[in-house]
Amino acid sequence: MKQVQVNVVGLGYIGLPTALMMAAHGVEVVGTDFKATLVDTLTHGQVTFKEDGLETLYASAVQRGIQFSTAYQKAEIYVVSVPTPYDKVSKKIDASYVMHAVQNVLDVCEQGAVIVVESTIAPGTIDRYIRPLVIERGLRPGVDVHLAHAPERIIPGNMLSELLHNSRTIGADDPAIGEKVRRIYQSFCQGDIEITDIRTAEMTKVVENTYRDINIAFANELLKICRSDGLDVNEIIRISNKHPRVNILSPGPGVGGHCISVDPWFLVGDYPALARLIRLSRETNDGMPAYVLSRVAALMGQLGLHNYARVGFYGLTYKENVDDMRESPTLQLIEKMHDNLAPTPKTYDPMISFDVVDGQYHSFEAFLQDIDVMVVMVHHAHLDENIGLVQNKAVFDTRNCHLNWDASNKLFEL
Ligand SMILES: NC(=O)c1ccc[n+]([C@@H]2O[C@H](COP(=O)([O-])OP(=O)(O)OC[C@H]3O[C@@H](n4cnc5c(N)ncnc54)[C@H](O)[C@@H]3O)[C@@H](O)[C@H]2O)c1
C-alpha cells in the first residue's frame, strides 16, 4: 500500500479541522476514525459538527485529495487526536484511548515512522504509557519509531482562524524529529512553533488550561464576595483590568468542555499534595451550577414566584455558538441538582437540533410561551438576533450578555 504523508487518527473537534487544514495546504492526508458512521458522513460530502468556515475548508481538502478511513493506513507521520478524559475517582488521566490508538498505529507503521500525540495529556504520559508500548513490541523509540507531542490550543467557535494564527509547541526526543513535525504544521500555521522536549510540552499545555481555570475560579469567588455585599462584580473587574498587570476573566455559571474543566485534574491526580490551589479552583468552578440554582431560588422568592415548572434554561452547550455539550454547566445542573428545579426543567438551545434531555424545546417561541423566568446559561449569537421575542419575563443573565432587553422584562445578574 502507498504511504501517505500524514495519518490523522481521531476525527473529532480537533482532529477533523487539523486534517482538513493540512490537506487544504497541500499535505497528503488520510483521516482515520473508528466510528464508521462518522467516516461515512465525511466520505459522503458532509462535515460532522458546526464550526464557522468548516464546510469551505472541507471542500478544499476534498479537492486536494484527503481520504477518510476506519482502517489504519501507513503514513510517515501519525497525528493522534483522540479523547483524554480523567478518572473521576483518582483524577488521573485515562490514557486508554491514546494507548489504543497508538497500538493500532504500531500494527501498521513502518520503520522510522513518527507518532505525534496531539491530544492533551498529563505530564509524563508519553514516558509512562506510550513509550512502553513501543518497547513491548521490540521496537526502539528514537530509532525504529519516533515519538513527539504537539498539543492543540484552538478554541471552538474560532477554530480555523486560531489554527492559522496561534503559536504552537512541539515536544520531541530528537530536535530533528521536532523539525520534521514542525514542517507539517508550518504548511498552514503562521504562528511561532517552539520545539522543546516531550515532558515540557506536556506540562506546558496543561499549565495553560489550568491558569485559565484558576483565573475563572478567582472571578467566581469575587462574584460571591461582591454579591454578599451588594457590589457589582463586573464593574469591579472592568475597572481592575485597567491596571496594566491585571487581567481577571469573567465569572459565569460554570466551566465546561473537554479542556479547562478536565486538564487541571491531571495535575491534581498526579500531585495531590502539591496541587491545592488547582483542586480548590476546580471545585469552585464545579460548584457554580449549584450557585446558579441558589440564585434562581432567591430570585423566585424576591419575585413572589413559586412555579418552578415555568423556569426555562437557555443554552445546553458549554459555550457560545458551538454544538459541544461536554461537561456543560446546564447539563450538570439538570442531571445532578433537583432542588429548586421542576422534575423536567424546560430548556432550549438553538445550536442543538436533536433531543438531549426531557423538557427540551426546539422552538424558541414555544419555549418562551411556557416560561416566566429565563435563565441565560449561554450567550449564543441567536439570542442577540431574537432578543425582541423576549418580553414580560424575568431574565436571569448568568453571562452578563449586555443585551438590549425589551423594557417589559425584569433583568437580574448572577
Ligand atoms: N475540543 C477542544 O476544544 C480541544 C481543544 C484543544 C485540545 N483538545 C484535546 O484534543 C483531544 C481530542 O479532543 P476532541 O475534542 O477532538 O475529541 P472528540 O471526542 O471530539 O474526538 C475524538 C475522536 O477520536 C475518535 N477515536 C477515539 N479513539 C480512537 C481510536 N483508537 N482510533 C480512531 N479513532 C478514535 C473518536 O471516535 C472521536 O471521533 C483531547 O485530548 C482534547 O483534550 C480539545
The ligand as a Gaussian input file, in Angstrom:
#p B3LYP/6-31G(d) Opt

LIG

0 1
 N      -12.309000      20.200000      21.848000
 C      -11.449000      21.157000      22.143000
 O      -11.806000      22.337000      22.230000
 C       -9.984000      20.860000      22.357000
 C       -9.044000      21.921000      22.309000
 C       -7.692000      21.641000      22.483000
 C       -7.299000      20.320000      22.739000
 N       -8.228000      19.322000      22.801000
 C       -7.752000      17.963000      23.044000
 O       -7.798000      17.249000      21.806000
 C       -8.071000      15.864000      22.048000
 C       -9.260000      15.441000      21.204000
 O      -10.397000      16.158000      21.646000
 P      -11.693000      16.308000      20.737000
 O      -12.499000      17.384000      21.351000
 O      -11.328000      16.398000      19.299000
 O      -12.385000      14.868000      20.989000
 P      -13.616000      14.248000      20.178000
 O      -14.288000      13.313000      21.119000
 O      -14.392000      15.323000      19.516000
 O      -12.910000      13.401000      19.008000
 C      -12.146000      12.273000      19.220000
 C      -12.353000      11.316000      18.043000
 O      -11.446000      10.231000      18.205000
 C      -12.076000       9.027000      17.770000
 N      -11.329000       7.931000      18.343000
 C      -11.178000       7.592000      19.655000
 N      -10.347000       6.549000      19.788000
 C       -9.946000       6.222000      18.533000
 C       -9.074000       5.226000      18.009000
 N       -8.427000       4.361000      18.792000
 N       -8.899000       5.164000      16.674000
 C       -9.556000       6.034000      15.846000
 N      -10.379000       6.991000      16.278000
 C      -10.566000       7.087000      17.616000
 C      -13.500000       9.183000      18.264000
 O      -14.397000       8.352000      17.539000
 C      -13.749000      10.681000      18.017000
 O      -14.333000      10.905000      16.747000
 C       -8.309000      15.741000      23.562000
 O       -7.123000      15.339000      24.186000
 C       -8.653000      17.159000      23.974000
 O       -8.333000      17.416000      25.320000
 C       -9.555000      19.565000      22.592000

